[in-house]
Amino acid sequence: MNYRNPRFAVRAGLLPAGIALALAPAFAGAQEQAESNPTTLDRIEVTGSRIRTVDTENQQPVLTISRDDIEKQGFKSVIDILQNVTAAGSPAISRAQPLSSGEMVGGAYIDMRNLGTQRTLVLVNGKRLGASVSGYQDVSQIPAVMVERIEVLKDGASSIYGSDAMAGVINIITRKGFEGAEASAYMGQYSEGDGQKEVYDFIMGFSGGRGSLTLGVEYAKEEAVWAKDRWFSQSSRTSRHPNDGWTTVSQWGTLQVGGVNYSLDRGADPYDFANFHVQDRTPVTGDVSNSNEQMHLQTPTERRSVFVNGTFDITDNVRFNTDVLYTRRESQAQVAGYPLQSGAYGLMMSADSYYNPLGNQWNPGAGQQVGFIH
């Protein structure tokens, strides 16, 4: 026979209800305290870039290069950072091309997958970097010391940005709200003792309760490297055939009379035809030249860049934000001389020309022609 004490059962059943009633005021008090003291979250900053992220919208790869990555690898220019991306192609305008000319020479341009520089879009804080009339965007304008991180969209985004984003999009995020000052210097040269490179930069700024100002300055200078100082470029053809490719367009000049080339005797009077001899085309010792001895393998360049970022909270809901970029770039290139061509025999000279050593020998009606090729 089982016997159960009803008094104990009643007490045990009332215990959980008593605990719940005791804790109810504590939960209510905690909720009221949380409502009266809300937590203030940190500000979330959107750069304005429309590069989609992998986790939220699609599976397009977005490579992020952080400030720590840049400092660990010792990069001193934005182009050095980007050229180490596996999707980067050959430079659009190489400083080893002595015949390059125009406003783009001396700049640095990124070319994703060799589809063309005009097909790679460069953004700065989500806004398009200024481009030349040919659509080239010079990333060397941005001081490397101002780069916070770089986002690289390796796939095309022409549906969002247009045809200039067919190869990919690069978004350069600059440093903001910087406090204090930093400075660095870099100097180096090639083992041959030329091509010296100098880079000096500093960043300074301050940040307050309503705004901040960040200033980055960079000065970079690279000396020239001559083609004659490298074994692979000292000859017009190849290092195995140093006597091939010599040209009659030389520093000795060429006078052409009746289809025959003449060269001036070394140091003689050029206004007397008696001082000219039939041109000797023997390499090294003759009246010809190796044009590579007069050309740059790497052209010199000098650049000054200033980047300023400023923010100011006018009101709690209105903010002023500005980015200011100033760049001055100077580049030089030296190439060998070119012949002056006009007609079948070069530049035709008047019989009365001061530089014509033959006097009145030029008579087109009689088929006599004279001209300086160089």
Salt bridges, closest charged atoms under 4 A:
GLU45 OE2 - LYS176 NZ 3.94
GLU57 OE1 - ARG52 NE 3.74
GLU71 OE2 - ARG67 NE 3.20
ASP80 OD2 - LYS197 NZ 3.83
ASP138 OD2 - ARG329 NH1 2.59
GLU148 OE1 - ARG175 NE 3.98
GLU151 OE2 - ARG149 NE 3.32
ASP155 OD1 - ARG113 NH2 4.00
ASP164 OD2 - ARG128 NH1 2.39
GLU182 OE1 - ARG175 NH2 4.00
GLU192 OE1 - ARG230 NH2 3.46
ASP194 OD1 - ARG230 NH2 2.79
ASP201 OD2 - LYS76 NZ 3.26
GLU218 OE2 - ARG303 NH2 3.00
GLU222 OE1 - ARG95 NH1 2.68
GLU223 OE2 - LYS221 NZ 3.64
ASP244 OD2 - HIS241 ND1 3.80
ASP265 OD1 - HIS277 ND1 2.58
ASP287 OD1 - ARG266 NH1 2.96
ASP287 OD2 - HIS277 NE2 2.89
GLU302 OE2 - ARG304 NH2 3.06
ASP313 OD2 - ARG43 NH2 3.65
ASP313 OD1 - ARG319 NE 2.76
GLU330 OE2 - ARG328 NH2 2.89
